[in-house]
Amino acid sequence: MHGYTDSKDEYTARLRRIEGQVRGLQRMIAEDKYCIDILTQVSAATRALQSVALGLLEDHLAHCVAHAAAEGGPVADEKLREASAAIARLIRS
């Protein structure tokens, strides 16, 4: 079981909405919409994806990392390194 399992339906719905936003962006390009309007929608889609990523990270920390830390040992060390790398990727994006 993964940390996001209890929220799987919510994440799926959010990702479907984001997918719709991206399709809307494609349509805006095809219809030669104004650049700033497209950029505004790109920003909204980006924020929505970042929100999903933060939720997944929170679920991972609360579930996977917390369980590994409680067990201790090399598994805990690996989960902490993995979480740190994920946080670094999110910060750089």
Protein Blocks (a to p, Z undefined) as FASTA:
>chain_A
ZZklmmmmmmmmmmmmmmmmmmmmmmmmmnopafklmmmmmmmmmmmmmmmmmmmmmmmm
mmmmmmmmmngpjllmmmmmmmmmmmmmmmmZZ
